[in-house]
Amino acid sequence: MGSKITNAKTQRTPRGTVSVVWNGEVVGQIQPQTPQTYSFPIPGSNLKAANLLEFQFSEEDDGMSLNSPLLTVQGNRVYDPRDAANREIRTGHWGQGAADWGGFLVGTSAQLEESPFQRKQNEFCFVLTETK
């Protein structure tokens, strides 16, 4: 599973440590105020047909921005279905280069302001099909 801090206009890193939780199991940590690309290995035994990615913040009223969380399974890229739909809409309107515009705002901070290109979303789903 990989994600990186968003390239959107409003970038935000968390004030405290953030636990990355995959199907209820902590698989990694995001360090405070550290904008970088993160990648966390997910054991095959923790992959299901439907998978849930969540972020647990160590501090109240904290949040962060990020690009599209991505799961890579046997070379196949899997996105949250809501994210995939938004990517399709952006490329339909503005071309292929727009697929990665924007991102997500995660957490409970009142300073997280949504825009047309940054949406609040605290849980991400990854659905694996027989071919993935």
N, C-alpha and C positions, 0 to 999 in steps of 0.2 A: 504494500500500500504506500503510495507516495503523494505528497502534496507540497506546494511551496507557497510562501507568502505572496499575496496577490500583487500584480503589477497595476492594479486599478489606482485611480486617483487618490482614494482615501486608504492609506495603508495603516495598519494598526498591529502592533505586537502585544502579546499579553504582558501584564505587570508581574504575574506570578507563573509558576510552573503549571503546565497543562498536561494532564494524562490523556493519552490517546487510547481509546477503548474500542476494541473490536469484538462484537458479539459478547459483551460483558466482561471481557478479559483485557487488562492493560497490556498493550504491546509496545509502548514507548512513551517518551516524554518530550514535550516541546519546552525549551528553556525560555525564561523571561527575557523580553526585549531583545530577542535574537532573530532578526529577519534572515531566513535562509531556506534552502530546499531541504525537506525532510523526507525520509524513506524508512518505512518500518516493515520488516519481514513478518508475514503472517504464516504460521505453520499450517500445512495442508489439513491437519486434523481440526483446525478452527475455521475451515471454509464450509459453508452450507449453501443450500440453494438460494436462500435469502439471508443477507448479511447486514449488520447494522454497525455503523461507525459513529462514535460519539466522542465528545471532548469534555473532560472534567477539569474545571479551573480550581486552583488551590486558593484563590482569593475571590471574595464576593465582588459583584459588580465589575467583573473583568470581561475581556473579550479580545478578539483578534480578527483580522481579515486573512483570507486565503484564496488561492485559485481553486480550480476544480479538483477535489480529491479524486484520485485515480487508483484503481486496483488493476494490477497487471497479473494475469493468470495464463501461463504457458504462451506468453507473447501476445495475448489478446488484452486490449484495453477495455476496462469496464467502468462506466460512469454511473452515478446516481441517475435514475430515470428522469427526475425533474431537471437535473443538470443537462442531461442529453437533449431533452426537449428545448431548453433555452439555447443550447449550442446550435441546434438545428435552425431555430428562429433567427439567431444572430447571423449565421452564414447565409440564410435565405435573403436577409435584408441587406447585409453589408459585404458579403463575399467570404471566402474561406478564411481570410486573415482575421476575421472577427470572432472566430470560434473561441479564442482564449481571452477575449475582452472581459474585464470585470472579474467577478468572483463572488465570494460569500463572506458574510459577517457572522461570526460564531460567538456565543456567549450572552451575557445578560447586561452588559454595560449600557447605560443610557447614552453614552457617546457614540454608539454604533448607529449611524444614520444610513438607512437604505437609500439606494438610488436606482435608476433603471438598470445599472450594470453591477450593482452589488446588492444581493438579497440576504436577508437574515434566514439562516437555516442552521439548526443545532444538531440534527441527525441526518445521516446520509445512508441510503440503502444501496446495496449492490446485489443485483440478481444474477445468478449464474445459470446459464442454460446448459444443455447437454453438450453443446459445441464449445463451451468456454471452460 
